C-alpha cells in the first residue's frame, strides 16, 4: 500500500471540559509562597515569539494546540488588545509560568491560560500563582471570574481551582485534534 504525500495525520484526543466561576473575591487562607526568588511581571506589548515560547513550554504537556495554528498576525492582534493581560512568573530569573487574563467582556475576567513550566510543576507553586492571578482579576472592575479546565490539564488543576473558590457550572465533551508534529516533538 502506498502512503499519500503531505502532512502526517495527528490524532484526536477526547477531553471533558469543566467550566468554573467565582462570584466574589476569595476570603480563604492564602497558599504559602514558594521558598524561591519570584517575580510576577505584566508583559507590555509581548512579542509573538515570546508568547509562542510561553504557550508551548507551559502548554505542551496538556495539549495546548489551538494557538499554535494561529498566524503571527492573528496572535499580534490579540496581544495588542488592551483588555488582554499577560503575566509571567519568573523564578530565579527564568520564566516559570504564565497567566493570560481576558477582560474583553464587560464585568468578566476570564483566565484564558494559566500554568507552570514543567521544571516548576509539582512544587506547590500553582496555588500561590493562582492566588496572585485572582488578585489581579479582582483588581479590575469585574463581578465574575471564569476559568475552564479539562481532563488533559494537570491532574490537580480542577481541585486547585475549586480550593481557590471556583464553582463548576457546566461540563462538556470535546475532541482536541493534535497535529502529528506536536506528538513527535
C-alpha positions, -999 to 999 in steps of 0.1 A, spaced: 0 0 0 13 34 -9 11 63 15 -1 97 4 24 125 5 16 155 26 11 162 63 12 133 86 -21 128 104 -22 135 141 -47 121 165 -79 132 181 -79 132 219 -112 133 239 -114 156 268 -140 166 294 -141 204 299 -153 218 332 -163 255 333 -159 272 366 -169 306 380 -161 328 410 -187 354 420 -167 372 448 -131 378 458 -119 347 478 -115 352 516 -100 318 524 -64 311 536 -36 320 512 -14 294 497 21 296 512 47 314 490 74 293 474 108 295 491 123 307 458 131 341 443 99 350 424 85 379 404 53 382 386 55 408 357 30 421 333 42 418 297 37 451 280 35 446 242 48 410 243 64 399 210 47 370 193 78 348 196 79 352 234 42 344 236 47 313 214 75 302 237 54 305 269 23 289 253 44 260 241 66 254 272 37 257 296 10 241 275 28 212 257 22 186 284 -15 195 284 -20 195 246 -25 233 242 -26 232 204 -52 258 193 -30 289 192 -1 270 177 -20 272 144 -27 309 146 -8 332 123 17 357 137 -7 385 126 -37 369 145 -16 365 177 -1 400 173 -37 414 171 -47 395 203 -16 405 222 -21 442 213 -56 443 228 -55 465 259 -81 442 275 -59 411 273 -32 410 301 -3 386 300 16 380 332 48 359 335 60 343 367 98 344 369 116 321 393 152 327 398 152 350 368 137 325 343 101 321 331 84 296 354 47 302 344 21 323 328 -14 337 334 -33 352 304 -63 373 316 -90 384 292 -111 414 302 -128 419 269 -163 410 282 -176 438 305 -176 428 342 -159 394 335 -124 383 340 -116 351 320 -84 332 330 -77 322 294 -45 303 300 -27 295 333 1 272 342 37 265 351 67 253 331 75 216 336 105 225 358 83 241 384 52 219 382 46 198 413 64 221 437 32 237 452 38 269 433 5 267 413 -19 276 442 3 306 451 4 318 415 -34 313 412 -40 334 443 -19 363 428 -37 358 395 -71 361 412 -59 393 430 -50 407 395 -85 398 383 -104 413 412 -83 445 410 -102 452 378 -139 463 377 -153 427 375 -181 409 392 -172 374 380 -140 354 372 -142 325 349 -118 297 341 -121 263 324 -100 232 328 -101 198 311 -91 163 317 -60 170 296 -47 196 322 -26 188 352 -43 162 374 -47 187 403 -60 216 382 -97 211 389 -92 206 426 -68 236 428 -94 259 412 -122 246 435 -100 251 466 -94 286 455 -131 293 455 -143 284 420 -176 265 415 -183 243 385 -213 254 365 -211 233 333 -193 204 316 -189 194 280 -171 168 260 -148 178 232 -122 164 208 -88 180 207 -72 175 172 -35 171 180 -12 176 149 14 148 143 43 173 146 32 181 181 32 144 191 66 138 176 85 167 192 
